[in-house]
């Protein structure tokens, strides 16, 4: 029979008592830490709509990581005291090994939310799964007759031809506004016909559409491709490609700009500054220019300065193809904000501006009576003469092309005013241009705001006295003259860092999560009309509306919908 030693048992109990007390104290610290972390996250997320969702999510991630590290360390300490010192490390090892099997990491959203999806079950397809080995489609009589006038189109040809062209970045007028709505608002998603759903390569380019052709840029393996699809069925008609690849954790892979179709030619800029001019019907090369070579700039130096690759879409004006140029610091004295190439042969016509480029596209505007090109640069906004590129005014607009970047272009908001917005905790401004005696102009802010029109990847759509925009992830209507918000989309309905177009009286929103959201262009209240399911993964691409054809895409899929016909389109 085992003998009990009361003295030894008492000493053992005395030794265990401090350990139990320390465990209780550590448990209280764990609980307090969790409560403080939850409270801090709740306050931060509550303030995010009026502040910045990206920064709020970044701080939330830091808090979660710090709290998790503290929790794991405390659990390990408790396990060691109970002679289970390998339990927590082994659990971490197993979790680290199993997580990549069960989950896919697909980068970050525009608000820095990690995109993590199950590797099994229903999910968004990967690029390599959706991008089939597409072969060039054989030409048909329809393809050869692409110059058929829209006046001769029958109702049957509505499927083959766009009732209106969408030939460039942000549409016919390059301002995100389409004046005529050819489609009726569908009563339910089943009233929308899906013409095609195809796999496309990576990238954030959009489609340009003229008649029966839809043209975009995409990344296929290590090839950057300018691709042309048949509008009626998504068949690949031609492809122009070259060796180029750009990938970045937060921005993803592939080209970012939208091609421009003009008078039978396609002009496009790739992610590394390759500029193409090709024949619209055949894809045959007319000319090609490498902007990095012209700037005497290496790809590595370019990516350090412009981290997320070139996003400027070509502006065609008066025989010129105008693009952001860029270059090393010493290049600024020779002009690096903009470059103008001849649309005929790609030869340099002028270079202008000292500031480094941003991710915005140049815009043509008439301000205070002067027709000009307006460029949003890394730290400034500048107005340029069309013929010579000479800078006629400059306005400070701080940004950092490898940090809190300028992405939005200006939008004209009157005879002598324009709107500009910025994400990354920035804001917006209404800027007025006035003429000076020396032939130049001056730019002054009428108002600035850190609360409204904080456009990040998108642009304001101006409708008379009202501007509609995605402000910090929420659709918003703003009184331009007063700089005040009339309404903002409820948080539960947010588009996130998606995109926006205004078509007559209807707003077409592309949510970051992939849905298409139609709402009324109502200056007094947010009125959602319908949500149409589309992509199931991150979508930053601007939608394309060409008559009744609505094309949406992201970095893996493209959908073309045929919206219901509007019977009263041309009614007085």
C-alpha positions in Angstrom: 0.0 0.0 0.0 1.4 3.4 -1.1 2.3 5.7 1.7 1.2 9.3 1.7 3.7 12.0 2.6 1.6 15.0 3.8 4.6 17.2 3.9 5.6 16.4 0.3 2.1 16.9 -0.9 1.8 20.2 0.8 5.1 21.4 -0.8 3.9 20.3 -4.2 0.6 22.1 -3.7 2.5 25.2 -2.7 4.6 25.0 -5.9 1.5 24.6 -8.1 -0.3 27.5 -6.5 1.9 30.3 -8.1 1.6 28.5 -11.5 -2.2 28.5 -11.2 -2.2 32.1 -10.3 0.0 33.0 -13.2 -2.2 31.1 -15.5 -5.3 32.9 -14.2 -3.5 36.3 -14.7 -2.4 35.3 -18.1 -5.9 34.1 -19.0 -7.3 37.5 -17.8 -4.7 39.3 -20.0 -5.7 37.2 -23.0 -9.4 38.1 -22.4 -8.6 41.8 -21.9 -6.4 41.8 -25.0 -9.2 40.2 -27.1 -11.8 42.6 -25.8 -9.5 45.6 -26.5 -8.7 44.3 -30.0 -12.4 43.7 -30.8 -13.4 47.2 -29.4 -10.6 48.9 -31.4 -11.6 47.1 -34.6 -15.3 48.0 -34.0 -14.4 51.7 -33.6 -12.1 51.7 -36.6 -14.6 50.0 -38.9 -17.4 52.3 -37.6 -15.4 55.3 -38.7 -14.2 53.8 -42.0 -17.1 55.2 -44.2 -16.2 58.8 -43.3 -12.4 58.1 -43.2 -10.9 55.5 -45.6 -11.8 51.8 -45.8 -8.4 50.8 -47.0 -6.6 52.4 -44.1 -9.2 51.1 -41.7 -8.7 47.5 -43.0 -4.9 47.9 -42.9 -5.0 48.9 -39.2 -7.5 46.0 -38.6 -5.1 43.5 -40.2 -2.2 44.8 -38.0 -4.4 44.5 -34.8 -5.5 41.0 -35.8 -1.9 39.8 -36.5 -0.7 41.3 -33.2 -3.5 39.8 -31.2 -3.1 36.4 -32.8 0.7 36.4 -32.0 -0.1 37.3 -28.4 -2.8 34.6 -28.1 -0.6 31.9 -29.6 2.3 32.9 -27.3 0.2 32.8 -24.2 -1.4 29.4 -25.2 2.1 28.1 -25.8 3.2 29.3 -22.3 0.2 27.5 -20.7 0.9 24.4 -22.7 4.5 24.3 -21.6 3.6 24.6 -18.0 1.3 21.6 -18.5 4.2 19.6 -20.1 2.8 19.9 -23.6 5.5 22.1 -25.0 5.2 20.7 -28.6 1.4 20.9 -28.9 1.2 24.6 -30.1 4.2 24.4 -32.5 2.8 21.2 -34.0 -0.6 22.8 -34.4 0.9 25.8 -36.2 3.0 23.4 -38.4 -0.2 21.5 -39.4 -2.2 24.6 -40.0 0.7 26.0 -42.2 0.8 22.8 -44.2 -3.0 22.4 -44.6 -4.0 26.0 -45.3 -2.5 26.1 -48.9 -4.3 22.9 -49.7 -7.7 24.1 -48.5 -7.4 27.8 -49.5 -6.2 29.9 -52.4 -4.7 33.4 -51.8 -5.7 35.6 -54.7 -4.2 38.9 -53.7 -5.9 41.9 -52.0 -9.1 43.8 -52.8 -8.9 47.5 -53.5 -9.5 48.0 -49.8 -6.7 45.7 -48.7 -8.9 42.8 -47.7 -7.1 39.5 -48.4 -8.9 37.5 -51.1 -8.9 34.0 -49.7 -11.1 31.3 -51.2 -11.8 27.6 -50.7 -9.8 25.4 -53.1 -12.8 23.0 -53.3 -16.4 23.5 -54.1 -18.1 26.4 -55.9 -15.6 29.2 -56.5 -14.3 31.7 -59.0 -12.3 29.9 -61.7 -8.6 30.5 -62.1 -7.2 32.1 -65.2 -5.6 28.9 -66.4 -9.0 27.1 -66.1 -11.0 29.7 -68.0 -8.5 30.7 -70.7 -9.0 27.9 -73.1 -6.6 27.4 -76.0 -8.6 29.8 -78.2 -7.9 29.6 -81.9 -8.5 32.4 -84.3 -12.0 32.1 -85.7 -12.4 31.8 -89.5 -13.6 35.0 -91.1 -17.3 35.1 -92.1 -19.3 37.4 -94.3 -20.4 39.2 -91.2 -16.8 39.9 -90.2 -16.0 41.2 -93.7 -19.0 43.4 -93.7 -18.2 45.3 -90.5 -18.7 48.6 -92.2 -22.5 48.1 -92.5 -24.3 51.3 -91.5 -26.3 51.2 -88.3 -29.2 52.7 -90.2 -29.6 49.4 -92.1 -29.5 47.2 -89.1 -32.6 45.1 -88.4 -33.8 43.9 -85.0 -32.1 40.6 -85.8 -28.7 42.3 -86.3 -29.0 43.9 -82.8 -27.2 40.8 -81.5 -24.3 41.2 -84.0 -23.8 44.9 -84.0 -23.6 47.5 -81.3 -26.3 50.2 -81.6 -23.8 52.7 -80.3 -20.0 52.5 -80.3 -17.9 52.6 -77.1 -14.6 53.2 -78.8 -12.3 54.2 -76.0 -11.7 54.6 -72.3 -14.8 55.8 -70.5 -16.9 55.8 -73.7 -17.7 58.0 -76.7 -16.9 61.3 -75.0 -14.3 59.8 -72.7 -16.2 61.1 -69.6 -18.0 58.0 -68.4 -21.3 59.4 -69.7 -23.4 57.8 -72.5 -26.2 60.2 -73.6 -28.7 57.7 -75.0 -30.0 54.6 -73.2 -30.9 52.0 -75.8 -31.9 49.3 -73.3 -34.9 48.9 -71.0 -34.3 48.3 -67.3 -34.8 44.5 -66.9 -37.4 43.4 -64.3 -35.3 40.5 -63.2 -31.9 39.0 -64.1 -33.5 36.3 -66.2 -34.6 39.0 -68.6 -31.0 39.7 -69.5 -29.6 37.4 -72.2 -26.0 36.1 -71.8 -24.5 36.2 -75.3 -21.1 34.8 -74.2 -19.0 33.9 -71.2 -15.3 33.3 -72.1 -12.0 33.0 -70.3 -9.6 35.9 -70.7 -6.2 36.6 -69.5 -5.2 38.6 -66.5 -5.3 42.4 -66.4 -7.6 45.4 -65.6 -8.2 46.6 -69.1 -11.7 47.2 -70.4 -13.3 46.6 -73.8 -13.5 49.1 -76.6 -16.4 48.3 -79.0 -17.1 49.5 -82.6 -19.9 47.8 -84.6 -19.2 44.0 -84.3 -15.8 44.0 -82.7 -14.8 44.1 -79.0 -11.1 44.7 -78.3 -9.2 44.5 -75.1 -5.7 43.9 -73.6 -4.9 40.8 -71.5 -2.0 38.7 -70.1 -1.7 35.2 -71.4 1.2 33.4 -69.7 4.3 35.6 -70.4 2.6 37.3 -73.4 0.9 40.6 -73.3 -1.9 40.4 -75.9 -4.1 42.8 -77.8 -7.2 40.8 -78.6 -10.3 41.2 -80.8 -13.5 39.3 -80.2 -16.7 39.0 -82.2 -19.4 40.9 -80.4 -22.1 38.3 -81.2 -20.5 35.2 -79.8 -17.1 36.0 -78.3 -15.1 34.3 -80.9 -11.4 35.4 -81.1 -10.9 37.1 -84.4 -7.3 38.2 -84.1 -4.5 38.5 -81.5 -1.3 40.6 -81.4 1.2 39.7 -78.7 4.7 40.3 -77.5 6.9 39.3 -74.5 5.9 41.3 -71.4 4.9 40.4 -67.9 4.2 42.5 -64.8 2.9 41.2 -61.5 2.6 42.9 -58.1 1.1 41.5 -54.9 -1.4 44.3 -54.4 -2.1 45.2 -58.0 -2.0 41.8 -59.7 -0.8 40.9 -63.1 -1.5 42.1 -66.6 -2.2 45.3 -68.6 -4.2 48.1 -67.1 -5.2 50.5 -70.0 -8.1 50.4 -72.4 -7.5 50.4 -76.2 -8.8 53.2 -78.4 -10.4 52.5 -81.8 -10.2 55.4 -84.3 -10.8 55.5 -88.0 -10.1 51.9 -88.7 -7.1 51.5 -86.3 -6.6 50.4 -82.8 -4.2 52.2 -80.5 -3.1 50.6 -77.2 -0.5 50.9 -74.5 0.8 47.9 -72.7 1.9 47.6 -69.1 5.6 48.3 -69.8 5.0 51.2 -72.3 4.7 49.3 -75.6 2.4 51.3 -77.8 0.7 49.6 -80.7 -1.2 50.8 -83.8 -2.9 47.9 -85.6 -5.5 47.5 -88.3 -8.9 47.2 -86.8 -10.2 44.5 -89.1 -7.1 42.3 -89.3 -4.9 43.1 -86.4 -2.0 43.7 -88.8 0.7 45.9 -87.3 1.0 49.5 -88.6 3.6 50.7 -86.1 4.9 50.0 -82.6 6.8 52.2 -80.2 8.6 51.4 -76.9 8.2 54.3 -74.5 10.9 53.0 -72.1 13.4 53.1 -74.9 12.5 56.6 -75.8 12.8 57.7 -72.2 16.1 55.8 -71.8 14.6 54.1 -68.8 15.0 50.5 -67.6 12.1 48.4 -66.7 13.4 47.9 -63.2 13.7 51.7 -62.6 10.3 52.2 -64.1 8.7 49.7 -61.8 10.3 51.3 -58.8 8.8 54.6 -59.7 5.5 53.4 -61.2 4.9 50.3 -59.1 1.6 49.1 -60.5 2.5 49.4 -64.2 1.3 51.9 -66.8 -2.5 52.5 -66.9 -2.8 55.5 -69.3 -5.3 54.9 -72.2 -4.4 56.5 -75.5 -6.0 59.9 -76.3 -6.4 60.5 -80.1 -6.7 64.2 -81.0 -5.8 66.1 -84.1 -3.6 63.3 -85.6 -1.8 62.7 -82.3 -1.8 59.7 -80.0 -1.2 61.3 -76.6 0.0 59.2 -73.6 1.7 59.6 -70.2 5.4 59.3 -70.9 7.4 59.0 -67.7 11.2 58.7 -67.3 14.0 59.1 -64.8 14.4 62.3 -62.9 17.0 63.8 -65.3 14.4 63.3 -68.1 12.1 66.0 -66.6 13.9 68.9 -68.2 13.1 67.4 -71.6 9.5 66.6 -70.8 8.2 63.5 -69.2 4.6 64.1 -68.2 3.1 63.5 -71.7 4.2 62.4 -75.1 2.4 62.9 -78.4 3.0 60.4 -81.3 1.9 60.7 -84.9 -1.0 58.4 -85.5 0.4 57.7 -88.9 3.8 56.4 -88.1 4.4 56.7 -84.3 7.0 59.4 -84.7 7.4 61.8 -81.7 5.6 65.1 -82.2 6.2 66.6 -78.8 7.0 65.8 -75.1 6.0 68.0 -72.3 5.8 68.4 -68.5 8.4 67.9 -65.8 6.3 65.8 -63.3 6.5 62.0 -63.1 3.4 60.2 -64.5 0.6 58.7 -62.4 -2.0 56.1 -63.4 -4.5 58.6 -64.9 -5.3 59.0 -68.6 -4.9 62.3 -70.5 -8.2 64.1 -71.3 -9.3 66.5 -73.9 -11.1 69.5 -72.5 -12.2 73.1 -73.3 -11.7 75.2 -70.3 -12.2 79.0 -70.2 -12.4 78.9 -74.0 -9.1 77.1 -74.6 -9.1 73.6 -76.1 -6.4 71.6 -74.3 -5.1 68.3 -73.0 -5.3 67.9 -69.2 -2.9 65.5 -67.5 -3.1 64.2 -63.9 0.5 63.5 -63.0 2.2 62.2 -59.8 2.1 65.4 -57.9 0.4 67.9 -60.2 -2.4 68.5 -62.7 -1.3 70.3 -65.9 -3.0 71.8 -68.9 -1.2 71.5 -72.3 -1.7 73.1 -75.7 -2.8 70.4 -78.2 -0.5 71.5 -81.0 2.8 71.9 -79.1 2.2 70.3 -75.6 3.3 73.6 -73.9 2.1 73.7 -70.3 -0.4 76.6 -69.9 -1.3 76.0 -66.3 -0.4 73.8 -63.3 -2.3 72.8 -60.2 -0.7 71.0 -57.2 -2.3 67.6 -56.6 -0.1 65.5 -54.4 0.4 61.8 -54.9 3.0 59.1 -55.0 3.1 56.6 -57.9 4.7 54.0 -55.8 2.4 54.7 -52.8 -0.7 56.8 -52.4 -1.2 57.1 -56.2 -3.3 59.4 -58.4 -5.5 57.2 -60.5 -8.5 59.3 -61.5 -8.6 61.7 -64.5 -10.2 65.1 -64.4 -13.9 65.5 -65.4 -15.1 68.7 -66.9 -17.9 70.3 -64.7 -18.7 73.5 -66.5 -17.2 76.0 -69.0 -14.2 76.7 -66.8 -14.2 74.0 -64.1 -13.3 70.4 -63.5 -13.6 67.9 -60.8 -10.7 65.7 -59.5 -10.8 63.0 -56.9 -8.3 60.7 -55.1 -8.4 57.7 -52.9 -5.8 56.6 -50.3 -7.2 58.9 -47.7 -7.2 61.8 -50.2 -10.3 63.7 -51.2 -11.5 65.9 -54.1 -11.5 69.4 -55.5 -13.5 71.6 -57.8 -10.9 73.6 -59.8 -11.5 76.7 -61.8 -9.4 77.8 -64.8 -9.1 81.5 -65.6 -7.3 83.3 -68.5 -4.3 85.4 -67.9 -3.0 88.4 -69.9 0.1 86.5 -71.1 -2.0 83.8 -72.9 -1.6 81.3 -70.2 -4.1 80.3 -67.6 -4.4 79.9 -63.8 -5.9 77.1 -61.8 -7.5 77.7 -58.4 -9.6 75.5 -56.2 -13.2 76.6 -55.6 -13.5 74.0 -52.9 -11.6 71.0 -51.6 -12.9 68.2 -49.4 -11.6 65.2 -47.6 -15.0 63.7 -47.3 -16.7 63.5 -50.8 -15.7 62.1 -54.2 -12.8 60.1 -52.9 -12.5 58.3 -56.2 -9.7 55.7 -56.2 -9.8 53.5 -59.3 -12.9 55.3 -60.8 -14.1 58.7 -62.0 -16.9 61.1 -61.3 -19.8 61.1 -63.9 -21.1 64.6 -64.3 -24.7 65.2 -65.0 -25.3 69.0 -65.0 -25.1 70.2 -61.4 -24.7 66.7 -60.0 -21.7 64.4 -59.9 -22.1 60.7 -59.3 -19.1 58.7 -58.1 -17.9 55.9 -56.0 -16.7 57.6 -52.9 -14.6 55.4 -50.6 -16.4 52.4 -52.0 -20.0 53.8 -51.8 -22.0 55.3 -54.6 -22.6 58.9 -54.0 -24.4 61.9 -55.5 -22.8 65.3 -55.0 -23.9 68.9 -55.5 -21.0 70.2 -57.5 -21.4 73.9 -56.8 -21.6 73.5 -53.1 -19.4 70.5 -52.6 -21.8 68.6 -50.5 -23.2 65.1 -50.6 -26.9 64.7 -51.5 -26.9 61.0 -50.6 -24.6 58.0 -50.2 -25.2 54.3 -50.9 -26.0 52.3 -47.7 -23.0 50.4 -46.4 -24.7 47.0 -46.9 -25.1 47.8 -50.7 -21.6 49.2 -51.3 -19.9 48.7 -54.7 -16.5 48.6 -53.1 -13.6 49.7 -55.3 -15.6 49.0 -58.4 -16.5 51.1 -61.4 -19.2 53.4 -62.7 -20.9 54.7 -65.9 -23.8 57.0 -66.4 -26.1 56.1 -69.3 -28.8 58.7 -69.7 -30.9 58.4 -66.6 -29.3 55.2 -65.3 -26.1 54.4 -63.4 -24.3 51.2 -64.3 -22.2 50.1 -61.3 -19.7 47.3 -61.5 -19.2 46.1 -57.9 -15.7 45.0 -56.9 -17.1 41.6 -56.0 -18.4 41.1 -59.6 -22.1 42.0 -59.5 -23.6 44.6 -62.0 -25.8 47.1 -60.1 -28.2 49.4 -62.0 -29.5 52.4 -60.1 -31.4 55.5 -60.9 -29.4 58.7 -61.6 -31.6 60.4 -59.0 -30.0 63.5 -57.4 -32.2 63.2 -54.3 -32.0 59.6 -53.2 -30.3 56.3 -53.9 -32.7 54.1 -55.8 -31.4 50.6 -56.7 -33.1 49.1 -59.8 -31.6 45.7 -60.2 -28.6 43.5 -59.4 -27.3 41.2 -62.1 -25.0 38.4 -61.2 -21.8 38.2 -63.2 -18.2 37.6 -62.0 -17.5 35.9 -58.7 -14.1 37.4 -58.0 -12.3 40.8 -57.8 -13.3 43.1 -60.6 -11.6 46.4 -61.2 -12.4 46.7 -64.9 -14.7 49.5 -66.2 -17.8 48.0 -67.8 -18.6 48.7 -71.5 -22.0 49.6 -72.7 -22.4 49.6 -76.5 -26.1 50.1 -77.2 -27.7 47.1 -75.7 -24.5 45.1 -75.3 -23.0 45.2 -71.8 -19.6 43.7 -71.5 -17.9 43.2 -68.2 -14.6 41.4 -67.4 -12.0 40.9 -64.7 -8.7 39.2 -64.7 -10.1 35.8 -65.7 -13.5 36.0 -67.3 -15.5 38.2 -69.7 -19.3 38.3 -70.0 -21.4 39.9 -72.8 -25.0 40.6 -71.9 -27.7 41.7 -74.3 -30.1 43.9 -72.3 -33.8 44.2 -73.2 -34.7 46.5 -76.0 -36.1 49.9 -75.0 -39.1 50.7 -77.2 -39.1 54.5 -76.5 -35.4 55.1 -77.1 -35.9 57.9 -79.6 -39.2 59.2 -78.3 -39.3 63.0 -77.9 
